[in-house]
Amino acid sequence: MLIPPNLLQGKHILIGVTGSIAAYKTLDLVRLFIKAGADVRIVMSDAAKKFVTPLSFEALSRHEVLDEQSESWSSDHNHIQTVAWADLFVIAPCSANTIAKLSNAISDNLLLQCALADPKIKLIAPSANTHMLENPITKANLKMLGIANYEIVPTQVKELACQTTGDGAMAEPSDIFYHAARLLLKDAYWEHRRVIVTGGGTIEKIDDVRYLSNFSSGKMASSLATALYLKGADVNLIATRFEPNLPRGMHKIHVEASTEMLEYLNDSIRIAKKGVLSKASLMNEEQIHLIQKEPYLFMAAAVSDYVPKFPQQGKLKKAMLTENYALELKENIDLLQSIDKEGIITVAFKAEMDEAHAYAHAKALLEHKKVDAVCLNLLRDSKSFGTHDNALTLITKTEDITLDKQDKLSLSLNLLEALHGK
């Protein structure tokens, strides 16, 4: 996934580094934040310096590392002013020792003093030996932090520094980055809203080794789902192809055939609608706050118009086929037409190559498919698929909004802003 260089522009991030061998991974995390446009400062415990030197972080961040030796009260280089400067405090890695002290409000080093002085939500990425992490007291400490303005990026199972394989390795820098970006970019309109996104070209089997498909890469759907995740939505991405390194917290369902996509789509729509009340049924203002936000459906998948009429088991042998083998096809089910769209805001995607008639075809979908909006994607040729950038026209019943060519994540974020304004 291509991260735009202005994604976190204007955001201030303080990263705390504690005494864990995973501290070397924090250098990659700092790079990710800086490449996304954030201003990053570092606070280190003395134990952390045994693994990575402050100079390494200073070279990347262009800021002096805050530690016991450098803290100053004649400038803003101290634990009070630094946490006031920061929009988000991320502790990665967060050792078991630091977890224990945080949960008991102990502040016997500068990093812990920063945490205690910061009233905002803080993000921690634990790193510890499996037995240390699974110790009942550590588990209790993590539960305490979970209700005390801390969010936790789960550890992962892999080979640890002690040369055993188990749970306890710090999350990948990209996972910590996405979790932090979500905290920084969440939008009240999208936060906790259930959203379904479909993507990729469906794969229709001819036999067990051959299939019909199209050039759709699924990149736009992956970017859109990522944008929704960053805005705080509860995202379910149903797709045939995914971009690598998508946010870990995003729900993903891999499908192939259009029938499989329809099955999961119908299930997801039922779940998304659960608990949604009509405004007419509300009795008082208190109930309004309890209502689930109306869900969204983004139909970005390129579903095959035709499928093999008689898909075969096994592999069709060339010797069994005639010289001019004719593959018999039948019209595929129209997913957008067949799903229940009542109670869910539906945005269709329409790819067109006929520039003269593209807009009219896209506009017609509003009525023919009973959708709320259409994203028109004007293609030149097959090379238009799989690119990192794109342009769209958002068409509704009342207006059209042109979204100029840009990277697909920025385009998706701008599309969400446009829909928010509806």
Buried (B, 14 or more C-beta within 10 A) or exposed (E): BEBBEEBBEEBBBBBBBBBBBBBEBBBBBBBBBBBBBBBBBBBBBEBBBEBBEBEBBEEBBEBBBBBEEBBEEEEEBBBBBBBBEBBBBBBBBBBBBBBBBBBEEBBEBBBBBBBBBBEEEBBBBBBBBBEBBEBEEBEEBBEBBEEEEBBBBEBBEEEBEEEEEBBBBBBBBBBBBBBBBBBBBBBEBBEEBBBBBBBBBBBBBBBEEEBBBBBBBBBBBBBBBBBBBBBBBBBBBBBBBBBEBBBBBBEBBEBBBBBBBBEBBBEBBEBBBEEBEEEEEEEEEEEEEEBBBBBBBBBBBBBBEEBBEEBEEEEBEEEEEEEEEEEEBEEBEBBBEEBEBEEBBBBBBBBBEEEEEBBEBBBEBBEEBEBBBBBBBBBEEEEBBEEEBBEBBBBBEEEEBEBEEBBBBBBBBBBBBBBEEE
